Amino acid sequence: MKLAVWDVDGTLVDSRAVILECCQYALTQSGLPAPDYDAVRQIVGLSLAHALSVLAPELDHEGVRRAAASYKARFQKHRDRPGFKEPLYEGADETLRRLKAEGWRLAIATGKSRRGVDSIVRLNGWADLFHSTHCADDGPGKPDPAMLIAAMAASGARPDQTVMIGDTVHDMRMALACGVRAQGVSWGFNTAEELQGAKAHQVAADFISLNKMLDAFSLSLSPV
């Protein structure tokens, strides 16, 4: 048994531009200044309401609710455009399919909504790849380990057989909270230095190096 649990935004999918634009739209619709990219990249991975409350602490509960509704409406506008598809990072699809063929179980743990997860899976033809998918709509969001615990329960994997792959400190903290290997990737929203500061076990610079790290993890599970 070996389980690879994947974050989506900034790890498999390059959603930087659309997330930034939707955050800026949501807050300007609330009468607030548009946040810059450096502020937005720090909240990616959190559930939407939590992320917006961090970006705009001056908003009360109702203000956060309205801002979240604006964000969702804006994102849906992007999604409804003909041919809309968030680009995958080079090597993402090939890596998922290779791991699946080699007997890994795959899961998703993301701050996206259930609708967003289902859309990503459908658009990329991934329905047969993932054993389970877990998102912010299911319960506590990152860095709470609930999604990761649910992914392990669904696959029957132990923490020592599981690796969490993500691009943010929230992913690393979630992994460490339940004794799972914290595998960072530096091409998304957080830097290698930030991931190392969050005590990632390793940080990959590209999918080539990530594949080597996952192969080494798999080899470490093999009986002598």
ZIJO-V495492 format. One record per residue. OMEGA is omega in radians with two decimals (* if undefined). BURIAL is # if it has 24 or more other C-alpha atoms within 12 Angstrom, else .. D_CENTER is the distance of its C-alpha to the mean C-alpha in Angstrom with 2 decimals. Layout:
# ZIJO-V495492
OMEGA_BURIAL_D_CENTER ; OMEGA_BURIAL_D_CENTER
This chain:
# ZIJO-V495492
3.00_#_22.44 ; -3.04_#_19.28 ; 3.03_#_15.77 ; 3.13_#_12.64 ; -3.00_#_9.45 ; 2.81_#_6.49 ; -3.12_#_2.75 ; -3.05_#_3.70 ; 3.13_#_4.77 ; 3.13_#_6.71 ; 3.05_#_6.35 ; -3.00_#_7.94 ; 3.08_#_8.82 ; -3.08_#_10.80 ; -3.03_#_10.49 ; -3.06_#_12.08 ; -3.07_._15.42 ; 3.11_#_14.78 ; 3.11_#_12.62 ; -3.09_#_15.39 ; -3.13_#_18.09 ; 3.07_#_16.99 ; 3.13_#_16.75 ; 3.12_#_20.10 ; -3.09_#_21.59 ; -3.09_#_20.68 ; 3.08_#_22.27 ; 3.04_._25.24 ; 3.10_._25.94 ; 3.11_#_26.26 ; -3.11_._28.76 ; 3.09_._26.68 ; 3.09_._26.21 ; 3.12_._23.31 ; 3.08_#_20.79 ; -3.06_._20.42 ; -3.09_._17.41 ; 3.09_._17.58 ; -3.08_._17.33 ; -3.05_#_14.47 ; -3.12_#_12.24 ; -3.06_#_12.73 ; 3.14_#_11.39 ; -3.08_#_8.08 ; 3.06_#_5.57 ; 3.01_#_8.91 ; -2.98_#_10.51 ; -3.11_#_12.53 ; 3.11_#_15.85 ; -3.13_#_14.94 ; -3.11_#_13.44 ; 3.11_#_16.64 ; 3.06_#_18.87 ; 3.12_#_17.75 ; -3.06_#_18.31 ; -3.08_#_21.59 ; 3.12_._23.08 ; 3.12_._26.32 ; 3.03_#_25.10 ; -3.07_._26.36 ; -3.13_._24.83 ; 3.10_._26.31 ; 3.08_._25.27 ; 3.13_#_21.59 ; -3.14_._22.07 ; 3.13_#_23.72 ; 3.11_#_21.21 ; 3.10_#_18.37 ; 3.10_#_20.72 ; 3.12_#_21.33 ; -3.10_#_17.69 ; -3.14_#_17.30 ; 3.13_._20.64 ; 3.13_#_19.87 ; 3.12_#_16.67 ; 3.09_._18.79 ; 3.06_._21.47 ; -3.07_._19.34 ; -3.09_._18.31 ; 3.11_._22.02 ; 3.11_._23.22 ; 3.10_._24.83 ; -3.11_._22.88 ; 3.07_._19.60 ; 3.11_._16.73 ; -3.04_#_13.72 ; 3.03_#_14.48 ; 2.99_#_12.89 ; -3.12_#_13.14 ; 3.14_._16.42 ; -3.07_._16.40 ; -3.09_#_13.14 ; -3.12_#_15.16 ; -3.14_._17.95 ; 3.11_#_16.04 ; -3.09_#_14.63 ; 3.08_._18.18 ; -3.12_._19.87 ; 3.12_#_18.14 ; -3.12_._18.89 ; -3.11_._22.45 ; 3.01_._22.87 ; 3.04_._22.28 ; 2.85_#_18.79 ; -3.07_#_17.09 ; 3.08_#_13.53 ; 3.08_#_11.06 ; 2.97_#_7.67 ; -2.97_#_6.13 ; 3.03_#_4.12 ; 3.09_#_6.12 ; 3.00_#_7.59 ; 3.07_#_11.15 ; 3.12_._12.76 ; 3.13_._14.48 ; 3.11_#_11.55 ; -3.11_#_10.16 ; 3.13_._13.82 ; 3.13_._14.41 ; -3.13_#_11.89 ; -3.11_#_13.33 ; -3.06_._16.78 ; -3.09_._16.88 ; 3.12_#_15.90 ; -3.05_._18.10 ; -3.02_#_15.65 ; -3.09_._17.36 ; -3.06_._19.18 ; -2.97_#_16.45 ; 3.10_#_14.30 ; 3.10_#_16.28 ; 3.07_#_14.17 ; -3.04_#_11.17 ; -3.02_#_10.17 ; -3.07_#_9.02 ; 3.13_#_10.38 ; -3.05_#_13.64 ; -3.07_._14.39 ; -3.12_#_15.19 ; 3.11_#_14.19 ; 3.09_#_10.79 ; 0.08_#_9.28 ; 3.03_#_11.09 ; -3.06_#_13.33 ; -3.02_#_13.18 ; -3.11_#_14.08 ; -3.11_#_11.20 ; 3.07_#_11.59 ; 3.12_#_15.32 ; 3.12_#_15.29 ; 3.12_#_13.65 ; 3.12_#_16.37 ; -3.12_._18.99 ; -3.08_._18.33 ; -3.08_#_18.78 ; -3.11_._21.39 ; 3.02_#_19.82 ; 3.08_#_20.76 ; -3.11_#_18.67 ; 3.09_#_20.61 ; -2.97_#_19.66 ; 3.03_#_15.89 ; 3.06_#_13.42 ; -3.07_#_9.83 ; -3.11_#_8.29 ; -3.05_#_5.96 ; -3.08_#_7.27 ; 3.08_#_7.97 ; 3.11_#_10.76 ; 3.08_#_9.13 ; -3.11_#_7.33 ; 3.14_#_10.84 ; 3.09_#_12.74 ; -3.14_#_11.28 ; -3.08_#_12.23 ; -3.13_#_15.54 ; 3.12_#_16.34 ; 2.98_#_16.99 ; -3.13_._18.30 ; 3.10_#_15.64 ; -3.11_#_15.46 ; -3.10_#_12.97 ; 3.13_#_12.26 ; 2.98_#_11.15 ; -2.95_#_11.03 ; -3.08_#_12.94 ; -3.06_#_12.58 ; -2.98_#_9.76 ; 3.12_#_10.15 ; -3.11_#_11.77 ; 3.08_#_14.85 ; -3.13_#_15.97 ; 3.11_._18.37 ; 3.12_#_15.95 ; 3.09_#_13.91 ; 3.09_#_17.34 ; 3.07_._18.46 ; 3.04_#_15.83 ; 2.98_#_17.49 ; 3.09_#_15.11 ; 3.07_#_17.37 ; 3.06_#_16.86 ; 3.13_#_15.21 ; 3.14_#_15.42 ; -3.14_#_16.66 ; -3.10_#_16.23 ; 3.08_#_15.71 ; 3.14_._19.34 ; 3.10_._18.99 ; 3.13_#_15.78 ; 3.11_#_17.88 ; 3.14_._20.69 ; 3.10_#_18.77 ; 3.09_#_17.52 ; 3.11_#_21.14 ; 3.08_._22.50 ; 3.13_#_20.42 ; -3.14_#_21.72 ; -3.13_._25.19 ; 3.12_._25.15 ; -3.07_._24.86 ; 3.09_._27.84 ; 3.13_._31.18 ; *_._33.75
